[in-house]
Amino acid sequence: ATNFILIKTKTPAKIIQKKLLQKNILVRNCSNFRGLDTRHIRIAVRTHKENQKLVSALKELS
């Protein structure tokens, strides 16, 4: 089983998704999920090292 975190961002999800993909980080754009809008992404909880990479990349985007 995989654990996920849903995040509402200030930046549109498609932009975050594109920028993170450039760093080989995959996130799910949830704009097509019922009840969510264009600023929601879903991330998987992974290893400590992968989570640190994700957090660092997200900080760079803010």
Order of alpha helices (4+ residues) and beta strands (2+ residues): beta-alpha-beta-beta-alpha
